Amino acid sequence: MIPLQLVLLAHTYMAPQPIDDDHVVYEHHVAALAFPFSTHASPTLALIRRLAAASPNTLFSFFSTSQSNNSLFSNTNTNLPRNIKVFDVADGVPDGYVFAGKPQEDIELFMKAAPHNFTTSLDACVAHTGKRLTCLITDAFLWFGAHLAHDLGVPWLPLWLSGLNSLSLHVHTDLLRHTIGTQSIAGLENELITKNANIPGMSKVRIKDLPEGVIFGNLDSVFSRMLHQMGQLLPRANAVLVNSFEELDITVTNDLKSKFNKLLNVGPFNLAAAASPPLPEALTAVDDVTGCLSWLDKQKAASSVVYVSFGSVARPPEKELMAMAQALEASGVPFLWSLKDSFKTPLLNELLVKASNGMVVPWAPQPRVLAHASVGAFVTHCGWSSLLETIAGGVPMICRPFFGDQRVNARTVEDVLEIGVTVEDGVFTKHGLIKYFDQVLSQQRGKKMRGNINTVKLLAQQSVEPKGSSAQNFKLLLDVISGSTKV
């Protein structure tokens, strides 16, 4: 096993120093354990930053792998609040290990060793700081947090970084497996799950919208086992934290409140951060390095640009990327496409050169793009963070989900909230995309979507205002951390 490397980040990476160098007597000590894969660590850190700003007499120790921490703090480590300390945890990869190229192999290794490695890191942290832990916040994926918190005698507050709809499905996994089964779903894909399972708020969800590993797919995969155990253990948590807001789905919210000791919607994080005291300028300033914001400024018509992005993980097949390029050129709509260079092929590049009606960049400041008045449609994989960002921008979606919660998110977008469409058969085609561009940008259906999403946007904004539901839940979270409220 890789030896534990303990790193403290206060202003820059440095050797650990005694905690009393801060000249602060901390009343409480919260450990935050991040899931170091995909984009999970960043929103976890965002919540810890908000908590640290609101509770300066509480010490927050943030744990992730060295690779994750190096990425998170490469440009922002000098702006960490004094009451946030950052520690590395071993990644679980044995010395000399040769990867076999199996799917999710790194996650499998990490999760197998994680309970021991986090325990070792927590012990080292307490020894270093001289401050015993009083609360444990973990990514909800880290289900063993229930056992760690029990052994430490502290509250366990798991953080779910997706929506309430997908959380409900994982909480009800055993019910779904019992009523629908885990055999082949051939011929049953379009059947509503509520035909067999009474799950409040899920009346629009079809069997094919479920995440892999719930009733179909590899039920023995690392994600399936991890999420199944999570769903079983969350009712033991003192409170479950969610990056959402109650008003987005009252029915699901109320059902989960009946399942948990306490459910605290404390999002959307992107709007909650905007409503909080400002971060240092270095963290908020976005250099328009690609010129895409300047290009958007030059577009004369409001809500006319199609913005395309599939997040940091999803990769569409080359055939679908070609269909996207062909549709953008043939439709003539102005477009901004955030496309990684590694996704480009010579043939795709040739098509993109022909499409003079748009701009292709390797990266875009997505929240600012979606907030721009010229953007009228967002082609997205429908990940939860992207969904919240497009709600904040008031931009209707064209959804092409790939895996995980993305399918149920897309179903919610199209059939519950009615703020977007999902591509037919889950695949991009040239003519299908041209049709969706026209629907969203020009037809009455698109106008209705814009009206609906602006209504949802207002609810989201109100939730993070001082008397809003998420703001009140955040205050309650602070009380739980301080011990003034017992849960």
Stockholm file with secondary structure:
# STOCKHOLM 1.0

chainA/1-487         MIPLQLVLLAHTYMAPQPIDDDHVVYEHHVAALAFPFSTHASPTLALIRRLAAASPNTLFSFFSTSQSNNSLFSNTNTNLPRNIKVFDVADGVPDGYVFAGKPQEDIELFMKAAPHNFTTSLDACVAHTGKRLTCLITDAFLWFGAHLAHDLGVPWLPLWLSGLNSLSLHVHTDLLRHTIGTQSIAGLENELITKNANIPGMSKVRIKDLPEGVIFGNLDSVFSRMLHQMGQLLPRANAVLVNSFEELDITVTNDLKSKFNKLLNVGPFNLAAAASPPLPEALTAVDDVTGCLSWLDKQKAASSVVYVSFGSVARPPEKELMAMAQALEASGVPFLWSLKDSFKTPLLNELLVKASNGMVVPWAPQPRVLAHASVGAFVTHCGWSSLLETIAGGVPMICRPFFGDQRVNARTVEDVLEIGVTVEDGVFTKHGLIKYFDQVLSQQRGKKMRGNINTVKLLAQQSVEPKGSSAQNFKLLLDVISGSTKV
#=GR chainA/1-487 SS CCCCCCCEESSSEECCCCGGGGCCCCSEEEEEECCCSTTCHHHHHHHHHHHHHHCTTEEEEEEECHHHHHHHHTTTGGGCCTTEEEEECCCCCCTTCCCCCCTTHHHHHHHHHHHHHHHHHHHHHHHHHCCCCCEEEEETTCTTHHHHHHHHTSCEEEEECSCHHHHHHHHTHHHHHHHHCSSCCTTCTTSBGGGTCCCTTCTTCBGGGSCTTSSSSCTTSHHHHHHHHHHHHGGGSSCEEESSCGGGCHHHHHHHHHHSSCEEECCCHHHHHHHSSCCCHHHHCCCCTTSHHHHHHTCCSTTCEEEEECTTTCCCCHHHHHHHHHHHHHHCCCEEEECCGGGCCHHHHHHHHHCTTEEEESCCCHHHHHTSTTEEEEEECCCHHHHHHHHHHTCCEEECCCSTTHHHHHHIIIIISCSEEECGGGCCCHHHHHHHHHHHHTSHHHHHHHHHHHHHHHHHHHHTSTTSHHHHHHHHHHHHHHTSSCC
#=GC SS_cons         CCCCCCCEESSSEECCCCGGGGCCCCSEEEEEECCCSTTCHHHHHHHHHHHHHHCTTEEEEEEECHHHHHHHHTTTGGGCCTTEEEEECCCCCCTTCCCCCCTTHHHHHHHHHHHHHHHHHHHHHHHHHCCCCCEEEEETTCTTHHHHHHHHTSCEEEEECSCHHHHHHHHTHHHHHHHHCSSCCTTCTTSBGGGTCCCTTCTTCBGGGSCTTSSSSCTTSHHHHHHHHHHHHGGGSSCEEESSCGGGCHHHHHHHHHHSSCEEECCCHHHHHHHSSCCCHHHHCCCCTTSHHHHHHTCCSTTCEEEEECTTTCCCCHHHHHHHHHHHHHHCCCEEEECCGGGCCHHHHHHHHHCTTEEEESCCCHHHHHTSTTEEEEEECCCHHHHHHHHHHTCCEEECCCSTTHHHHHHIIIIISCSEEECGGGCCCHHHHHHHHHHHHTSHHHHHHHHHHHHHHHHHHHHTSTTSHHHHHHHHHHHHHHTSSCC
//
